[in-house]
Amino acid sequence: QDIFGYKTQGCRKALCIAGYILSCGALRLLFYWKPEWDVWMNCIQCSLEEADIVLLRTTDDFRIYSRKTVTWMPVSAFITSRPDYPATEEDSIFSKAIMKPSLQVKTIKVQKIRYVWNIYAKQFQKVGVLEDHYTCSAIHDKFGSGLTFNEQNVRRVICGPNTIDVPVIPIWKLLIKEVLNPFYVFQLFSVCLWFAEDYIEYATAIIIISLLSIFLTVYDLRKQSIKLHRLVESHNNIMVTVCRNKEGFQELESHHLVPGDMLILKEGKTLLPCDAILVSGQCTVNESMLTGESIPVTKTHLPQDDNSKPWRVYCAEDYKKHVLFCGTEIIQTKADDRGVVKAVVLRTGFNTAKGDLVRSILYPKPMNFKLYRDALRFLMCLIAFAAIGMIYTVCVFALNGEETGEVVKKALDVITIAVPPALPAALTTGIIYTQQRLKKKGIFCISPQRINICGQLNLVCFDKTGTLTEDGLDLWGLLPSERNCFQNIHSLPAGHSLPWGPVFKALAVCHSLVVCEGKIQGDPLDVKMFEATKWVIDDSSRHQIEGQESTHATVVRPGLKATTAPVEGITILHQFPFSSALQRMSVIAQEIGGDPQAFIKGAPEIVAMLCRAETVPSNFESKLLLYTSQGFRVIGLACKSLQAGKQPAALTREEVESDLTFLGLLIMENRLKKETKPVLEELNAACIRSVMVTGDNIQTAITVAKNAGMIAPTHGVILVEANKVPGSFPASITWKSLDENKIEDYRSQEDDSQTEPGIRQALGSRQYHFAMNGKSYQIVLQHFRHLLPKLLLNGTVFARMSPSQKSSLVEEFQKLE
């Protein structure tokens, strides 16, 4: 948002008050609808440093204004006892926000988020969030032993309580807000005019309809307010344990937490009351509140690497694997050699993931600027016709010698006819009826006003696994590799056992499964893979490393139905969780009584790149293409022996995931859901386009798209591959027809006018669909943005997309006219 500073001027304010009185409140009502006019009339523009009023303007097409009052917050009561406090936090926003010698902080609150004035940067900055500039080592060093009592108090008074407080809006407030809607103000004007003209029955009918509409709207808003309040009220009443610097552990209520607090995570299922960075140990959490999927997610502690990069930049897109999000459930904790599982509070209140979700409900983004613009044009047309009619009426009645009062009433009557008087009531009734129909199908809408624009949908983006295809995966086969050659494939029907070896060990340990209430939980792929071994998980063991304390560890052992194995079990010492950016996961495991080994699984092409070239079969690419083109999901496996005696947690991911030995390919079958084809056919019949956005292999995605009916049998598929060689070489795009194996090249410095004819020539008269991966999409965004609309208009399959690329793609689709 753009921000502008204003200073209230006494004489201007006095003139505006006089205007309110003389206009009988009409001017005040106009300022209520247009807050920017209120500020412009009452205040004079000044710098933000001097401002007591700020005006915010959104940077989207709507350019919506909002008015905020600057407030002053005293913090002297928390600083006088420690004059050196600001010196202890020189690099924090808290010391930079305190104005001396008054010891006050200047703040504004925007959509539940508090901002304070940074006296050095001369701008408002968000509080309630740990500053982004801290490095990994700085977070460990500065916050590893907890905040002092005084530091915690100062942070709490500036940030505010760690609560997501959504009060139930009183009925009178909802009623006033609804009645002051421009439509109903116009209705009131119309009704008064109709009563003056003795349209008693008509005016009474409109009053009854409008009152019914207002009642239904207020009732619906009140019900939503109560639901939202109940949804978040439990968040604010959780007891937590924090570590105080030089004062030890302390129990307190979660609303006292501030960014920088050291949180102690205990065993057992608990809800997290804030966002926090895990700094020691390991956690398994249920993030269904965020993603809707109840698959347990493993979180690892933030590395203590000493580098100059901020921690979020250093961790790149994988920073989330170290962050515990507010509202998620902690299923299991595993302490390391430091004894307890600790996390530094990262965000509190409405700054958290849960708070952001609630804010999106309270303050939904404006949608469909084109519809809004066209509605305004239509209204302007109505006003123009009404003006013409009013002028005509005045002329006719004046020429006929009518009284002035009668002429005025007849002229105003034309305006009331221009806008249908029952329009607000009709729209409200339609929305409520639609909501009831959706509820019967188990569909709930958090922003009912958006139902009106649903008829404008022209494109739907689908994920693949679990959306178009079944949630569960069936293990189809295993293609092991030995001495640079693929061996015979092991088909895996029920009852068939896998032979013992490195591949078997990879299947047994390379996963993020946990045992919860006696049941194995985790990613469906991991579950199927582990079940094929017929081993069991013993999650109650403790592992002893020579010369160190014992730590909690997961041990997998042969089950009753498993074939005889030469080991008692395998201990999973450390895990590097799956990363969508890296497209792989890995674990460090150790046979009981043996040496540690690393096992990795992930996208086959990525795994092969990390392996020693002499261990990867020469026909790797052809074999991979063979199975992906049949729609199978293919996973690459690899392993590596590690040096004994070295602490697993001390090893970096780069050390573990290098110089690997390629083990083979795991082939999973992912069947289409029975609802997929009928739904896509229904969308196609309604002229709504379907697009697949997935993290899976592009060949697998294309095959599934063809099987689902997204790509018709007679249509062609163009594979778009963009490349950027480091250095001064220009980026390039290759267009490849997957059906006829014809290639068209296009380079960044050339004109793209021949692109479309070239594709047409390659495919003849057939319709075509573009398919591309996340890497190519990113290069197109940076170097070929002028081609993006063409690619999106014909793009159907987007594979190997990271979460951030998926979000970017959806936003680009929304920009298309």
C-alpha positions in Angstrom: 0.0 0.0 0.0 1.0 3.6 -0.6 1.1 5.7 2.5 0.7 9.5 2.9 1.1 11.7 6.0 -1.4 14.4 7.0 -1.7 16.8 9.9 -5.1 17.9 11.3 -5.7 21.7 11.0 -8.2 23.3 13.4 -9.8 25.8 11.0 -10.4 23.2 8.4 -12.0 20.9 11.0 -14.3 23.7 12.2 -15.4 24.4 8.6 -16.2 20.7 8.0 -18.2 20.5 11.3 -20.2 23.5 10.1 -20.7 21.7 6.7 -22.0 18.6 8.6 -24.6 20.7 10.4 -25.7 22.7 7.3 -26.0 19.6 5.2 -28.0 17.8 7.9 -25.3 15.1 8.1 -25.1 14.5 4.3 -21.5 15.7 4.1 -20.5 13.4 7.0 -22.1 10.5 5.2 -20.2 11.3 2.0 -17.0 11.4 4.0 -17.9 8.0 5.5 -18.1 6.6 2.0 -15.0 8.5 0.8 -12.4 8.6 3.7 -9.8 10.2 1.4 -12.1 13.2 1.0 -12.5 13.5 4.8 -8.7 13.6 5.2 -8.2 16.0 2.3 -10.8 18.4 3.7 -9.8 18.2 7.4 -6.0 18.0 7.1 -2.9 19.3 5.3 -0.3 17.0 3.8 3.0 16.7 5.7 5.8 14.2 6.2 5.1 10.9 7.9 7.3 12.0 10.8 5.0 14.9 11.6 1.7 13.2 10.7 -1.1 12.5 13.2 -3.3 11.0 10.4 -2.1 8.7 7.6 -3.9 7.9 4.4 -3.4 4.4 2.9 -4.1 3.5 -0.7 -4.0 0.1 -2.2 -1.7 -0.4 -5.2 -4.1 -2.6 -7.2 -6.6 -1.4 -9.9 -9.2 -0.5 -7.2 -7.0 2.1 -5.4 -9.0 1.8 -2.2 -8.3 4.4 0.5 -8.4 4.0 4.2 -7.7 6.5 7.1 -5.7 5.6 10.2 -5.0 7.7 13.3 -1.4 7.7 14.6 -1.2 6.9 18.4 1.5 7.3 21.0 2.4 4.5 23.3 4.5 5.2 26.5 7.1 2.6 27.4 9.0 4.5 30.2 7.6 2.2 32.9 9.6 -0.7 31.4 12.8 1.1 30.6 13.6 3.3 33.7 14.8 0.3 35.7 17.3 -0.6 33.0 18.8 2.5 31.4 21.1 0.3 29.3 18.2 -1.6 27.7 18.3 0.1 24.2 22.0 -0.7 24.0 21.3 -4.4 24.5 19.1 -4.5 21.4 20.8 -2.0 19.2 19.8 -3.9 16.0 16.2 -4.4 16.9 13.2 -2.4 15.8 12.2 -2.0 19.4 15.2 0.2 20.3 14.9 2.1 17.0 11.2 2.9 17.7 11.6 4.4 21.2 11.8 8.1 21.0 14.0 9.8 23.5 13.8 11.5 26.0 10.0 11.0 26.0 10.3 7.2 25.8 7.3 6.9 23.6 6.6 4.8 20.5 4.5 6.1 17.5 2.2 3.4 16.1 -0.6 2.8 13.6 -2.8 -0.3 13.3 -3.7 -1.6 9.8 -6.0 -4.6 9.4 -5.1 -5.9 12.9 -1.4 -5.6 12.3 0.6 -3.0 14.4 3.3 -0.8 12.8 5.8 1.4 14.7 7.8 4.4 13.5 11.5 3.6 13.0 13.2 6.9 13.9 16.3 6.0 11.9 14.7 4.5 8.8 12.0 7.2 8.8 9.2 4.7 8.0 6.6 2.6 9.7 7.7 -1.0 10.2 5.7 -4.1 11.3 6.1 -5.5 14.8 5.1 -8.8 16.2 7.6 -10.5 13.9 11.3 -11.4 14.5 13.4 -9.2 12.3 14.5 -10.8 9.0 18.1 -9.6 9.1 19.2 -12.1 11.7 21.4 -14.9 10.5 21.1 -18.5 11.6 24.0 -18.2 14.1 22.6 -14.9 15.4 19.2 -16.5 16.2 21.0 -19.2 18.1 23.4 -16.9 19.9 21.0 -14.0 20.7 17.8 -15.9 21.5 19.2 -19.3 22.4 19.1 -18.6 26.2 15.8 -16.6 26.1 14.9 -13.0 26.7 15.3 -11.2 30.1 12.1 -10.3 32.0 12.6 -6.6 31.1 13.2 -7.3 27.4 10.1 -9.4 27.3 8.0 -6.7 28.9 9.1 -4.0 26.5 8.5 -6.3 23.5 5.0 -7.2 24.8 3.9 -3.5 25.3 5.1 -2.6 21.8 3.9 -5.7 19.9 0.7 -6.2 21.9 -0.6 -9.5 23.2 -0.2 -12.8 21.3 -3.9 -13.1 20.6 -6.0 -13.6 17.5 -9.0 -11.8 18.9 -12.1 -11.6 16.7 -14.8 -10.0 18.8 -18.5 -10.7 18.0 -19.7 -7.6 16.2 -22.8 -6.1 18.0 -26.0 -6.2 16.1 -26.4 -2.4 16.3 -23.1 -1.9 14.6 -23.9 -4.4 11.8 -27.3 -2.7 11.4 -25.9 0.8 11.1 -23.2 -0.3 8.7 -25.7 -2.0 6.5 -28.2 0.9 6.6 -25.5 3.3 5.6 -24.9 1.4 2.4 -25.4 3.8 -0.6 -28.1 1.6 -2.0 -30.2 1.8 1.2 -29.6 5.6 1.6 -30.9 5.9 -2.0 -33.9 3.7 -1.1 -34.7 6.0 1.9 -34.6 9.0 -0.4 -36.8 7.3 -2.9 -39.4 6.1 -0.3 -39.6 9.6 1.2 -40.3 11.0 -2.3 -42.9 8.3 -3.0 -44.7 9.1 0.2 -44.7 12.8 -0.8 -46.4 11.8 -4.1 -48.9 9.5 -2.3 -47.4 6.3 -3.6 -48.3 4.8 -0.3 -48.8 1.1 -1.2 -45.7 1.0 -3.5 -43.5 2.8 -0.9 -44.7 0.5 1.9 -43.9 -2.6 -0.2 -40.4 -1.4 -0.9 -39.9 -0.7 2.8 -41.0 -4.2 3.8 -38.7 -5.8 1.2 -35.7 -3.6 2.2 -36.2 -4.3 5.9 -36.4 -8.0 5.1 -33.2 -7.8 3.1 -31.4 -5.8 5.8 -32.6 -8.4 8.5 -31.3 -11.4 6.4 -28.0 -9.7 5.8 -27.4 -8.7 9.4 -28.5 -12.2 10.6 -26.0 -13.8 8.2 -23.1 -11.5 9.1 -23.8 -12.0 12.9 -23.8 -15.8 12.4 -20.5 -15.6 10.6 -19.0 -13.3 13.3 -20.0 -15.8 16.0 -18.5 -18.8 14.1 -15.3 -17.0 13.5 -15.0 -15.9 17.1 -15.5 -19.5 18.3 -13.0 -20.8 15.7 -10.1 -18.7 17.1 -11.0 -18.2 20.8 -9.2 -21.4 22.0 -5.9 -20.0 20.5 -5.6 -17.4 23.3 -5.8 -19.8 26.4 -2.8 -22.2 26.1 -0.2 -22.6 28.9 3.3 -22.7 27.6 6.8 -23.0 29.1 9.4 -20.4 28.2 13.1 -20.1 29.0 14.1 -16.8 30.7 17.7 -15.6 30.4 19.4 -16.2 33.8 16.0 -17.0 35.4 15.3 -20.5 34.2 12.0 -22.0 32.9 8.7 -20.2 33.5 5.1 -21.3 32.9 2.8 -18.5 31.5 -0.2 -18.0 29.3 0.4 -17.9 25.5 -0.9 -14.4 25.1 2.2 -13.1 26.9 4.6 -14.5 24.2 6.6 -12.1 22.2 9.0 -12.5 19.2 12.3 -13.7 20.4 10.9 -15.8 23.4 12.5 -19.2 23.8 9.7 -21.8 23.8 10.1 -25.3 25.3 8.2 -27.9 23.4 7.0 -30.9 25.5 5.9 -34.4 24.6 2.3 -35.1 23.7 -0.2 -33.5 21.4 -0.3 -29.7 21.8 -1.5 -26.8 19.7 1.2 -24.2 18.9 0.0 -20.7 19.9 2.5 -18.8 17.6 4.9 -19.2 14.7 8.3 -20.4 15.9 11.7 -21.4 14.5 12.9 -24.8 15.7 16.4 -24.3 17.1 17.0 -27.7 18.7 15.6 -31.2 18.3 13.0 -32.4 15.8 9.2 -32.2 15.6 6.5 -34.0 13.7 3.4 -31.8 13.2 0.0 -32.0 11.7 -0.5 -29.0 9.4 -4.0 -29.8 8.2 -5.1 -26.4 9.5 -2.9 -24.8 6.8 -3.0 -27.2 3.9 -6.1 -29.3 4.5 -4.0 -32.5 4.3 -3.6 -34.4 7.6 -0.2 -35.9 6.5 2.3 -35.5 9.3 5.2 -33.1 8.4 8.7 -33.4 10.0 10.5 -30.2 11.0 14.2 -30.1 11.7 16.1 -27.5 13.7 17.7 -24.4 12.1 21.4 -25.0 11.3 23.9 -23.0 13.4 26.0 -22.1 10.4 28.0 -18.9 10.7 27.4 -16.9 7.6 26.4 -13.4 6.7 23.2 -14.2 4.9 19.8 -13.7 6.7 18.4 -17.0 7.8 15.4 -16.9 5.4 17.7 -16.2 2.4 20.2 -18.8 3.5 17.4 -21.5 3.8 15.8 -20.3 0.5 12.4 -21.8 -0.2 13.1 -24.6 2.4 12.9 -22.2 5.4 9.4 -23.6 6.2 11.0 -27.0 7.2 12.4 -25.2 10.3 9.2 -23.2 11.1 6.4 -24.4 13.3 3.2 -22.6 12.4 0.5 -21.3 14.7 -2.6 -23.5 15.0 -0.7 -26.7 13.9 -0.7 -29.7 16.2 2.6 -31.1 17.5 2.3 -34.8 17.3 5.8 -35.8 18.4 9.0 -34.3 19.6 12.5 -35.7 19.5 15.2 -34.1 21.6 18.9 -34.1 20.5 22.0 -34.2 22.6 21.1 -30.8 24.1 18.3 -32.4 26.1 15.1 -30.4 25.2 13.2 -29.4 22.1 13.4 -25.6 21.8 11.9 -23.0 19.4 12.3 -19.2 19.1 9.0 -17.4 18.7 9.0 -15.9 15.2 5.6 -14.3 14.8 2.7 -13.6 17.2 -1.0 -12.6 17.0 -2.3 -11.7 13.6 1.2 -11.9 12.1 1.1 -15.7 12.4 0.0 -18.2 9.7 -3.3 -18.7 11.5 -3.7 -15.0 12.0 -3.1 -14.4 8.4 -5.8 -16.9 7.5 -8.2 -15.2 9.8 -7.3 -11.8 8.4 -8.0 -13.1 4.9 -11.5 -13.8 6.1 -12.0 -10.5 7.8 -10.5 -8.5 5.0 -10.9 -10.4 1.7 -9.1 -9.0 -1.3 -11.2 -7.2 -4.0 -11.9 -9.5 -6.9 -12.5 -9.0 -10.6 -11.7 -5.4 -11.4 -13.3 -5.7 -14.8 -16.7 -6.6 -13.3 -16.4 -3.6 -10.9 -15.4 -1.3 -13.8 -18.3 -2.5 -16.0 -20.8 -2.1 -13.2 -19.7 1.5 -12.7 -20.0 2.1 -16.5 -23.5 0.7 -16.4 -24.4 2.9 -13.4 -23.0 5.9 -15.3 -25.2 5.1 -18.2 -28.3 4.9 -16.0 -27.4 8.2 -14.4 -27.0 9.7 -17.9 -30.4 8.5 -19.0 -31.9 9.7 -15.7 -30.4 13.2 -16.3 -31.8 13.3 -19.8 -35.2 12.3 -18.4 -35.0 14.8 -15.6 -34.2 17.7 -18.0 -37.1 16.6 -20.3 -39.5 16.4 -17.3 -38.5 19.8 -16.0 -39.0 21.3 -19.5 -42.4 19.7 -20.1 -43.9 20.5 -16.7 -42.5 24.0 -16.6 -44.0 24.7 -20.1 -47.3 23.4 -18.9 -47.3 25.9 -15.9 -47.0 23.4 -13.1 -46.0 24.6 -9.6 -42.3 24.6 -8.7 -42.7 22.0 -6.0 -44.5 19.6 -8.3 -41.9 20.1 -11.0 -39.1 19.2 -8.5 -41.0 16.1 -7.3 -41.6 14.8 -10.8 -38.0 15.5 -11.8 -36.6 13.6 -8.8 -39.0 10.8 -9.4 -37.2 10.1 -12.7 -34.0 9.5 -10.8 -35.7 6.9 -8.5 -36.9 5.0 -11.5 -33.4 4.8 -13.1 -32.1 2.4 -10.4 -34.5 -0.6 -9.7 -35.8 0.0 -6.1 -35.8 -3.8 -5.3 -32.3 -4.4 -6.6 -30.5 -4.7 -3.2 -33.2 -7.0 -1.8 -33.1 -9.1 -4.9 -29.3 -9.5 -4.8 -29.3 -10.3 -1.0 -32.1 -12.9 -1.4 -30.3 -14.5 -4.3 -27.0 -14.8 -2.4 -28.7 -16.3 0.7 -30.7 -18.8 -1.4 -27.4 -19.8 -3.2 -25.6 -20.3 0.1 -28.3 -22.7 1.3 -28.0 -24.7 -1.9 -24.2 -24.8 -1.5 -24.4 -25.9 2.2 -26.5 -28.9 1.2 -23.6 -30.1 -0.9 -21.1 -29.4 2.0 -19.7 -26.2 0.4 -19.3 -23.2 2.7 -18.4 -19.7 1.5 -16.5 -17.2 3.7 -17.2 -14.3 1.4 -20.8 -14.6 0.1 -20.6 -11.5 -2.1 -18.2 -13.3 -4.4 -20.9 -15.8 -5.3 -22.2 -13.2 -7.8 -19.0 -13.4 -9.9 -18.7 -17.2 -10.0 -20.5 -17.2 -13.3 -17.4 -15.5 -14.8 -15.1 -18.4 -14.1 -13.3 -19.5 -17.3 -10.4 -21.5 -16.0 -9.8 -24.0 -13.1 -6.3 -25.1 -11.9 -6.0 -28.6 -10.6 -3.2 -30.3 -8.6 -2.6 -33.9 -9.7 -1.9 -36.3 -6.9 -4.8 -36.6 -4.5 -7.0 -34.2 -6.7 -7.2 -35.7 -10.2 -5.7 -39.0 -9.1 -6.3 -41.2 -6.0 -4.8 -40.2 -2.7 -3.2 -43.6 -2.3 -0.4 -44.9 -4.5 0.0 -48.6 -5.4 3.5 -50.0 -5.6 3.8 -51.3 -9.1 7.4 -52.4 -9.2 11.0 -51.9 -8.3 13.8 -51.6 -10.9 17.1 -52.1 -9.1 20.5 -51.1 -10.4 23.8 -52.8 -9.9 27.2 -52.1 -11.4 26.0 -49.4 -13.8 23.2 -51.6 -15.2 19.4 -52.0 -14.5 18.5 -55.5 -13.3 15.2 -57.4 -13.9 12.2 -55.5 -12.6 10.6 -56.8 -9.3 6.8 -56.8 -9.7 5.1 -56.2 -6.4 1.8 -58.0 -6.2 0.3 -58.8 -2.8 2.3 -61.4 -0.9 5.5 -60.9 -3.0 8.6 -60.2 -0.8 11.5 -58.0 -1.7 15.1 -59.4 -1.5 17.4 -58.0 1.2 19.9 -55.4 0.0 20.6 -51.7 -0.1 17.4 -51.0 -2.0 15.4 -52.8 0.7 17.1 -50.7 3.4 16.2 -47.6 1.5 12.6 -48.5 1.4 12.6 -49.3 5.1 14.2 -46.1 6.4 14.0 -43.3 3.7 10.6 -41.8 4.8 9.1 -39.4 7.4 6.5 -41.8 8.9 5.5 -41.6 12.5 3.4 -43.9 14.7 0.4 -42.0 16.2 -2.1 -43.8 18.4 -0.8 -47.2 17.2 -1.2 -46.3 13.5 1.5 -45.5 10.9 0.9 -42.0 9.5 2.6 -40.0 6.8 2.7 -39.4 3.1 0.8 -42.1 1.2 3.8 -42.8 -1.0 5.9 -43.4 2.1 3.3 -45.6 3.7 3.0 -47.8 0.6 6.7 -48.0 0.2 7.3 -49.0 3.9 4.4 -51.5 3.9 6.0 -53.3 1.0 8.9 -54.2 3.3 6.6 -55.8 6.0 8.7 -54.2 8.7 7.4 -52.3 11.7 8.3 -49.0 13.4 9.5 -49.0 17.0 9.2 -45.3 17.9 10.0 -45.7 21.6 13.7 -46.5 21.4 16.7 -44.4 22.5 19.9 -44.5 20.6 23.4 -44.2 22.1 26.2 -42.6 20.3 29.6 -43.4 21.7 30.8 -40.6 24.1 27.4 -38.8 24.0 24.1 -38.9 25.7 21.4 -41.1 24.4 18.8 -39.5 22.2 15.2 -40.4 21.2 15.3 -42.2 17.8 13.0 -44.2 15.5 14.0 -47.8 14.9 12.5 -50.0 12.2 12.5 -53.8 12.7 11.4 -56.9 10.7 7.7 -57.6 11.3 6.1 -61.0 11.8 5.4 -61.4 8.1 8.8 -60.1 6.9 11.4 -62.3 5.3 14.4 -63.2 7.3 16.9 -60.2 7.6 20.5 -60.4 8.7 19.9 -57.4 11.1 17.9 -56.9 14.3 16.8 -53.5 13.0 17.8 -50.1 11.6 18.0 -46.9 13.6 17.0 -43.6 11.8 19.4 -41.1 13.3 18.6 -38.0 11.4 16.3 -36.8 8.7 16.5 -34.1 6.0 12.8 -33.6 5.2 11.4 -33.6 1.6 12.0 -30.2 0.0 9.9 -29.2 -3.0 12.7 -26.9 -4.1 15.3 -29.7 -4.0 12.8 -32.4 -5.0 14.2 -34.9 -2.6 14.5 -36.1 1.0 17.3 -38.1 2.8 18.0 -39.8 6.1 21.0 -41.0 8.0 20.4 -44.5 9.3 22.5 -47.2 11.0 22.0 -50.9 11.3 22.0 -52.0 14.9 25.7 -52.8 15.5 26.7 -51.4 12.1 28.0 -48.2 10.5 25.9 -45.2 9.5 24.6 -44.8 5.9 22.7 -42.1 4.1 19.7 -42.9 1.9 18.0 -40.5 -0.5 14.9 -40.6 -2.5 13.4 -38.0 -4.9 12.9 -37.0 -8.5 14.9 -39.5 -10.6 16.7 -36.9 -12.7 17.7 -35.0 -9.5 18.9 -38.2 -7.7 20.9 -39.3 -10.7 22.7 -35.9 -10.8 23.8 -36.4 -7.2 25.2 -39.9 -7.9 28.6 -40.8 -9.1 28.4 -41.1 -12.9 29.8 -44.7 -13.0 26.9 -45.9 -10.8 24.1 -44.5 -13.1 23.0 -46.9 -15.9 23.6 -45.6 -19.4 20.0 -46.2 -20.4 18.7 -44.3 -17.4 16.8 -41.6 -19.5 15.2 -44.1 -21.8 14.0 -46.3 -18.9 12.6 -43.2 -17.1 10.8 -42.1 -20.2 9.3 -45.6 -20.7 7.6 -45.6 -17.3 6.7 -41.9 -17.0 5.0 -41.9 -20.5 2.7 -44.7 -19.2 1.6 -42.4 -16.4 3.6 -44.1 -13.6 5.1 -42.0 -10.7 8.8 -42.8 -10.6 11.0 -42.3 -7.6 14.8 -42.4 -7.7 16.8 -44.2 -4.9 20.4 -43.8 -3.8 22.7 -44.4 -0.8 26.1 -43.6 0.6 28.3 -44.9 3.4 29.3 -42.4 6.1 32.2 -42.0 8.5 31.5 -43.8 11.8 31.6 -41.8 15.1 30.6 -38.4 13.6 27.4 -36.9 15.1 24.7 -37.1 12.4 23.1 -33.7 13.3 26.5 -32.1 12.6 26.5 -33.2 9.0 25.1 -30.7 6.4 22.7 -31.7 3.7 25.3 -31.0 1.0 27.7 -33.4 2.6 25.2 -36.2 2.9 23.6 -35.7 -0.6 26.8 -36.0 -2.7 28.9 -38.7 -4.3 26.0 -41.2 -4.0 25.5 -44.7 -5.4 22.5 -45.0 -7.6 20.2 -47.9 -6.3 17.3 -47.9 -8.8 13.8 -46.7 -9.5 10.7 -47.2 -7.5 7.6 -47.3 -9.8 4.2 -46.3 -8.3 0.8 -46.5 -10.0 -1.5 -43.5 -9.4 -5.0 -44.2 -10.7 -7.4 -41.5 -11.8 -10.3 -40.9 -9.4 -13.7 -42.1 -10.8 -15.0 -38.5 -10.5 -12.2 -36.9 -12.5 -13.4 -37.5 -16.1 -17.1 -36.6 -15.5 -16.1 -33.3 -13.7 -13.6 -32.3 -16.4 -16.2 -33.1 -19.1 -18.8 -31.0 -17.3 -16.3 -28.1 -17.1 -15.5 -28.5 -20.7 -19.2 -28.5 -21.7 -19.5 -25.2 -19.7 -16.5 -23.8 -21.7 -14.4 -23.7 -18.6 -10.8 -24.6 -19.3 -8.9 -27.1 -17.1 -5.2 -26.8 -16.3 -2.9 -29.1 -14.3 -0.3 -27.6 -12.0 1.8 -30.3 -10.2 5.1 -31.1 -8.7 5.4 -34.4 -10.5 7.4 -35.5 -13.6 6.2 -33.7 -16.8 5.8 -36.9 -18.8 3.7 -38.5 -16.0 1.6 -35.3 -15.9 1.0 -35.2 -19.7 -0.1 -38.9 -19.6 -2.5 -38.3 -16.8 -3.8 -35.1 -18.5 -4.5 -37.2 -21.7 -6.1 -40.0 -19.7 -8.3 -37.5 -17.8 -9.5 -35.8 -21.0 -7.7 -32.5 -20.4 -5.9 -33.1 -23.7 -8.0 -34.7 -26.4 -6.6 -37.6 -28.4 -6.6 -35.5 -31.6 -4.7 -32.6 -30.0 -1.0 -32.1 -30.1 1.3 -31.4 -27.2 4.2 -28.9 -27.4 6.9 -29.3 -24.7 8.3 -25.8 -23.9 11.9 -25.9 -22.6 13.7 -22.7 -21.6 17.4 -22.6 -20.8 19.7 -20.0 -19.4 23.5 -20.7 -19.6 25.5 -18.8 -17.0 27.5 -15.9 -18.4 26.8 -13.6 -21.3 24.9 -16.2 -23.4 21.3 -15.3 -24.1 18.4 -17.4 -22.8 16.7 -19.6 -25.3 13.4 -21.6 -25.7 13.0 -24.9 -27.5 9.5 -25.9 -28.8 9.2 -29.6 -29.2 6.3 -31.5 -30.6 6.0 -34.7 -28.5 4.0 -36.5 -31.2 6.1 -35.8 -34.3 9.4 -35.1 -32.6 9.8 -31.9 -34.6 11.7 -29.0 -33.0 11.4 -25.2 -33.4 14.0 -23.0 -31.8 13.4 -19.5 -30.5 16.1 -17.2 -29.0 15.8 -14.2 -26.7 17.2 -11.6 -29.1 15.1 -12.6 -32.1 11.6 -11.5 -33.1 8.8 -13.8 -32.0 6.5 -13.2 -34.9 7.3 -16.6 -36.4 6.6 -18.6 -33.2 2.9 -19.2 -33.9 3.4 -20.1 -37.7 6.3 -22.4 -36.7 4.1 -24.3 -34.2 1.3 -24.5 -36.7 3.6 -25.8 -39.4 4.9 -28.5 -37.0 1.4 -29.7 -36.0 -0.6 -28.9 -39.1 -4.2 -27.9 -38.4 -4.4 -29.6 -35.1 -5.1 -27.8 -31.8 -2.2 -27.8 -29.5 -1.4 -27.6 -25.7 1.8 -26.3 -24.1 3.5 -28.2 -21.4 6.4 -26.9 -19.3 8.2 -27.4 -16.1 8.9 -25.0 -13.2 12.5 -24.2 -14.2 11.3 -23.2 -17.7 8.5 -21.2 -16.3 10.9 -19.2 -14.1 13.2 -18.4 -17.1 10.2 -17.3 -19.2 9.1 -15.0 -16.4 12.6 -13.4 -16.4 13.6 -13.3 -20.1 10.5 -14.0 -22.2 7.7 -12.3 -20.4 6.2 -11.0 -23.6 5.6 -14.6 -24.6 3.9 -15.5 -21.3 0.3 -14.6 -22.3 0.6 -16.9 -25.4 2.0 -19.7 -23.2 -0.7 -19.3 -20.6 -3.6 -19.1 -23.2 -2.5 -22.5 -24.6 -0.8 -24.0 -21.5 -2.4 -27.1 -20.0 0.3 -29.0 -18.1 2.7 -27.2 -15.7 5.0 -29.8 -13.9 7.8 -29.8 -11.4 6.3 -26.6 -10.0 7.4 -25.5 -6.5 4.7 -23.9 -4.2 5.9 -20.4 -4.9 5.8 -21.1 -8.7 2.3 -22.4 -8.3 1.2 -19.2 -6.6 2.9 -17.1 -9.2 1.3 -19.1 -12.0 -2.2 -18.6 -10.6 -1.6 -14.9 -10.3 -0.4 -14.7 -13.9 -3.6 -16.5 -15.0 -5.7 -14.0 -13.1 -4.1 -11.1 -15.0 -5.1 -12.5 -18.4 -7.9 -10.4 -20.0 
